[in-house]
Amino acid sequence: MRQLSRVRYEKKDNVARIMLDRSEVLNAVDLRMHEELAQIWDDFEADDGMWVAVLSGAGSRAFSVGQDLKELAGRDRHGTAGPSTFGSRGKPGWPRLTERFDLAKPIVAKVRGYAMGGGFELALACDIIIASADATFELPEARLGLMAGAGGVFRLTRQIPWKTAMGYLLTGRSMDAQRAYELGLVNEVVPADDLDARVENWVADIKRCAPLSVRAIKEAATKSATMSLESAFATRYPWEERRMHSRDAVEGPRAFSEKREPRWEGC
C-alpha cells in the first residue's frame, strides 16, 4: 500500500486499487489530489503486471463529490483560479483520467454514496461501474455557474439517451443507483454490505481473461465508437496488433484443447 496525502494506492495480484482518501470532505478533489492521481495513472499504465484497476472513495458517504469548491473559491478570491472550461491541459494532474483516451487497461469504479460533479465524471470515464444501493449520481454544474468540463457533457450524452441526458445536465437533478442501472450507466447495483464482494467477483472475471485481449477489446471499442462499421474494420489498433502476435494468443486455444486453465503472460 502506497499512502499519498490524498490517495491510497495498492498493487497486488495484477490489480491496482486506487482510493480517493479525503473522506472528511466527501473525497472532494483538490489540485494536490489531481497531481497524485496523475502519478498513479502513469504508474498503472506503465506497469505490465497491472491488468485492471479498481477506483473507489474512502468512507461510506461518498465516492467523490467532485471539485473542491472551497479551494476553487479561495483561488478565485486570490485571483489565481482563472477561467476554466473543458479539459485539464495546463492544469495540475494533466492528463487526468477523464482525458486518458489511450488508456487501454480496464478500470472498475466501486461507487458508494455520492458521485457528484467531477466524481460522477470520474465514474463515467471508467469501463465498469458497480454501485451500492445508496449511491447517488449527479452533475450539478449548471446550478453552480460551472460546466461539467471533465467529460460529463460529452460522456453522459453518449452513454444514455440524448433527451434523458439533457434532462439531467440542464437541471442538475440527481439519479439514484437503480435509475442509473435502468439507464445502462451502472453494471450492477448491490446492497452496501455486498459491494466489496461483488467488485471482487468482477475483477476475478476480468483476470480470467487474457490481459492483451482485454486491452485490445477496450481500445477497439473506444476508438471505433464514432466510426462507420466499414471504417472500424479497416482501422489499425496497436493493442490488437500486440495481442495477435503474442504468446497469449497461442496459449488460450492450447489451454482449451489441453483442458487446463491458461497461463497468461500479459505482455
TORLOGU-158956 format. One record per residue: x, y, z of N, C-alpha, C in turn; residue in one letter. Coordinates in steps of 0.1 Angstrom, whole numbers, plus 2048, in hexadecimal, padded with zeros to 3 digits. Layout:
N
XYZXYZXYZA...
# end
This chain:
267
8097F480080080080080980C800M8068157F680E8227F680482D7FAR8078338057FE83E80A80384B807Q7FC8527FE8008607FB7F7869803L7F88768027F187F80B7E287F808S7DE87B7FB7D087C7F77CB86F7F2R7D38667EE7CF8597E87D784D7EEV7D08427EF7D68367F27D882D7E6R7E38277E47E68207D87ED8127DCY7E78077D87EC7FA7DB7EC7F27CEE7F77EB7CC7F97E27C17FB7D47C6K7F27CA7C27F47BD7C77EC7B37BEK7F27A87BB7EC79E7B37E67A37A6D7ED7AB79F7EA7B17927DE7BB793N7DB7C079F7D07C97A17D57D67A7V7D27E17A27D57EE7A87C97F37AFA7CA7F77BB7BF7FC7C37C280B7C7R7B98137C27BB8227C37B08277CBI7B282D7D67A88337DF7AA8417E1M7A08497DE79F8587E179E8597F0L7A78607F77A885F8057A786C80CD79B87280A79887F81178A87E817R78787381E77A87182377487C82BS77C88483177788F83A77089A831E77389A82476D8A481B76689C810V76189081375A8888097638857FCL7708847FF7798817F477988B7E9N7778987EC7788A27E37868A37DDA7878A67D07948A57C979A8B37C9V7A58B57D07AD8C27CF7B88C07C5D7C08CB7C47CB8CA7BA7D68C07BEL7D88BF7CB7E28B57CF7DE8A77CCR7D18A47CD7CC8977CA7CD8947BBM7CB89E7B37CC89D7A47DB8997A1H7E489F7A87F389D7A57F688E7A9E7F188A7B57F487C7B97ED8727B0E7E18757AC7DB86B7A37E286A795L7E88757907EF8747847FB86B785A80286C79180E863793809854793Q7FE85279A7F884479B7F483F78DI7ED8477867E98427787F583F76FW7FF84877080B84576981183876CD81283577A81882977E81081D77AD80381E77C7FA8137787FB80F769F7FB81A7617FC81775380981174FE814815755821810751824802757A81E7FE7618217F176881A7E5761D8217DD75981B7D27528157C875CD8197C87698147BF7728067C3778G8027CF7747F57D37787EB7D176DM7E17C976F7D77C67657CA7CD766W7C67D17727B97D87747BB7E1780V7B37EC7807B37F578C7A57F6791A7A47F879F7987FB7A67998097ACV7908117A879081F7AD7848217B7L7878267C377D8277CD77F8347D6S7768367DF7788427E877883D7F6G77F8437FF78083F80D773843814A77083A81E76483C82675783781FG74C83982674083482173683E81BS73A84B81C73185681873285A80AR73E85880474085E7F674B8567EFA7498547E27538517D975C85D7D7F7558687D275C8757D275187F7CES75188B7D47488967D174E89F7C7V75A89B7C175F8A37B67698AE7BBG76A8B87B37738C37B67718C97C4Q77C8CC7CA77C8D27D77798E17D5D76C8E47D77678F27D476C8FC7DEL76F8F87EA7759017F47839057EFK78B8FC7EA7988FF7E57969087D9E78D9057D078A90E7C478791C7C8L77D91D7D277992A7D67859327DCA78E92B7E379A9327E97A39377DEG7A592F7D47AD9337C97A793F7C1R79A93F7C079394A7BA7959577C2D7959567CF7979627D77A59677D6R7AE95E7D47BC9627D37C09657C4H7B79647BB7BA9677AD7C395D7A6G7C39507AB7CC9467A67C493B79ET7B793C79E7AF9317987AF932789A7AB93E7847A994077679D938770G79993B76478E93475E79192675BP78691E75C78891075877D90B74FS7819017477778FC73E77A8ED73CT7798E773077B8D972E78A8D572FF78C8CA7367998C47367A28CA741G7AE8C37427B78C774D7C58CB748S7C68CC73B7D38D07367D98DD73DR7E58DC7417EB8E77487E88E8756G7E08DF75C7DD8DF76A7E48D3771K7E48D477E7EA8C97867E38BC783P7EB8B17817E68A477F7E28A0770G7E68A97677E38A67597EC89C754W7E889274B7DA8907487D3888753P7C788D7577BF8867617B987A75BR7B38717647AD86575F7A3868754L79B87275679187574C79687973ET7A387B73D7A987E7307B487472CE7B58697337BE85F72F7B8856725R7B685B7197AE85470F7B584770AF7C284670C7C983A7077CC830712D7C783271E7C98287287C081C726L7C78117227C080571D7BD7FB729A7C37FD7347C07F473F7B27F7745K7AB7EC74979D7EF74E79E7F475DP7947FD75F79280376D784801771I7837FC77E7767F978477480478FV76980B78E76581579875C80E7A3A76180F7AF75980A7BA7528167C1K7458187BF73F8247C37358227CFV7388297DA72F8297E572C8377E9R72083B7EC71D8497F071C8527E4G72185E7E67208697DC72A8677D1Y7278687C573086A7B972A8767B2A7308817B572B88E7B17358967A9M73189E79F73A8A679874689E792G7528A379575E89C79175F88D795G75888A7A175887C7A575087479CG74587979773D87178D744870780F74B87B77D75387B77075E870771E76486F77D76E86477E76885677CL75C854782756847780752845772A74D85076B74A84E75D75684A754L76284E75876E84B75177383D753A76D83675D77082875F76881F756C76D81275576780974C75B801752D75B7FF75F7517F876674E7FF773I74180177673D8077837357FD78BI73A7FA7977327F37A072E7FC7ABI7217FD7AE71C8077B87158017C3A7168077CF70E8027DA7008097D8S6F68037DF6E88077DD6E68167E2A6EF81A7EB6EE8287F06F68327E8D6FB82E7DC7038387D46FA8427CDA6FF84E7CB6F88587C470185F7BAT6FC8617AE7048677A36FE87579FF70787E79D70288C79B70D895794E70889D78A7118A778470A8B4787L70E8BB7927078C779670D8D4791P7168D378771D8DF7837158EA77EE70A8E77777018F27726FC8FB77EA6F98F578A6F48FC7956FF90479CR70C90279871790979E71E912795L71991578971F91D78072B91777AG72C90A77A7389037757358FA769L73F8F376473D8EA7597428DC75DM73B8D27597408C475B74B8C1751A7568C87537618C974976B8BD749G7698B47527728A875376B89D74BA7638A074275D89673974E89273CG74989874773B89574A73189873FG7338A473972A8A772E72B89E722V73889A71F73A891714737883716F73B87E72273986F72572A86C728R72387473071687173370D870727L70F87A71E70687A71270A86E708T71586870A71985C70271484F709R71384F71671184371E702840721Q6FA84B7206EB8497226E4850717I6D784E7166D085670B6D186570DP6D186B7016D487A7006CB88270AW6BE8817086B58897106B688671FK6B887A7226BA8767306C687D736T6D187C72E6DD8837326DC892734A6D589872A6D38A672B6CB8AA737M6C18A273A6B98A57466C18A5752G6CB89D7546D389D7606DE8A875FY6E38AB7536ED8B57526E78C3754L6DC8C674E6D68D374E6CF8D775CL6CD8CD7646C68CF7716CF8CD77DT6D98C577B6E28C17866DB8B678FG6D08B078A6C98A77926D289A795R6CF8937A06D78887A36CF87B79FS6D687079D6D086379B6D58597A5M6CC8517A96D18477B36D783B7ABD6DC8317B36E48267AD6DB81E7A4A6CE81C7A86C68137A16C281A793Q6C08277936BD82E7876CA82E77ER6D682F7836E282E77C6E3821775A6E081677D6E08097776D680776CY6CA80C76E6C080B7636C4812756E6CC81D7586D082574C6DD81F746L6E381574C6EF80E7476FC81474BG6FB81E75470882475970F81B763L70881376A70E80B77570C7FC771V7167F47737167E676F70E7DE779N70F7E17867087DA7917067E379DE6FA7E17A36F77E87B06F67DD7BBV6FD7DF7C66FD7D57D06FB7DC7DEV6F67D47E86F67DA7F57047DE7FAP7057E98017127EE80571B7E480BA7167DB81371E7D181A7247C7810D71E7C68047237BC7FA72C7C37EFD72E7D07F07357D77E67437D27E4L74B7D07EE7587CC7ED7597BE7E6D7517B57EA7517A77E574D7A77D6A7437AF7D273F7AF7C474A7B57BBR7507C07C075B7C67B87667BB7B6V7697B47C17747AA7C077079F7B6E76379C7B575E7927AB76179779DN75E7A479B7607A978D76F7AA78AW7777AD7947867AE79278B7A078FV78679679678A788793787783785A77B78778177678477377F78A769D78379776B78C79E76279A797762I79F79376D7AC78D76E7AC77F768K7A17797677A176C7607A376D751R7A177974C7A277C73D7B177F73AC7B477E72E7C278172A7C479172AA7CE7967327CF7A47337D07AC726P7D87A671D7D97AD7107CC7AD708L7C47A27097B77A27037AE7AD709S7AE7AE7167A67B871D7AA7C6718V7B77C97177BC7D67137B87D9704R7BA7CF6FC7B67D06EE7A77D36ECA79F7CC6F47917CE6F378D7DC6F7I7927E070278F7EE7077947F86FDK7A07F76F87A58006EE79C8016E1E7997F56DC7917F46D07837FA6D2A77D7F66DD76F7FB6E076F80A6E2A7798106E977A81E6EB77D8266DFT7878226D778B82A6CB7808296C0K77981E6BF77081C6B47628226B7S7608276C375282B6C874C8356BFA75383E6B874D8486B07508456A1T75683969E75983669074D82F689M74D82F67C74582667574A817677S74180E6757458006767517FC66DL75080166175A7FF65776880465BE76881166177481766677980F672S77080B67A77580468677D7F7683A7787F067877F7E467478C7E766EF78D7F26677997F66607A47FD668A7A18016747AA80867D7B47FF684T7C08046857CA7FC68D7CA7FF69CR7CA7F56A47CA7F76B27D77F16B8Y7DF7FA6BE7EC7F56C37EB7E96CDP7E27EA6D67E17DF6E07DC7D26DAW7D47D36CF7D07C76C87DC7C16C1E7E47C96BB7F07C46B47FA7BD6BEE7FB7C36CA8037BC6D47FC7AF6D8R7EF7AF6DA7E97A26DE7EA7976D4R7E879B6C77E87916BD7F578A6BBM8007916BF80E78B6BD8137876CBH80B7866D58107836E280F7746E5S81776F6EF8167616F380975E6F9R8027686FF7F57667057EB7626FAD7EC7676EE7E37636E37E47546E0A7F074E6E37F27406E17EE7386EDV7F173E6F97EE7377057DF734707E7D773E7047C873C7067C372F6FFG7C472E6F27BF7226EB7C67156F0P7D37176F37DA70B6F77D5706705R7D370F70E7CD70C71B7C070571AA7B770B7117AA70570F7AB6F770AF7B46F57007B56E76FB7BB6DD705S7C36E270E7C96D97187C16D9725E7B56DF7257AC6DF7307B36E473DK7B96EF73C7BF6F57487BD704748R7C070A7537BF7197547CB71F74DE7C872A7457D373073E7DD738748P7E97397447F374074C7F774C744R7F07587477F276473F7FF76B743W80677073981277873C80F78773CE80578B73480179973480B7A372EG81479E72681E7A77208237A1713C
# end
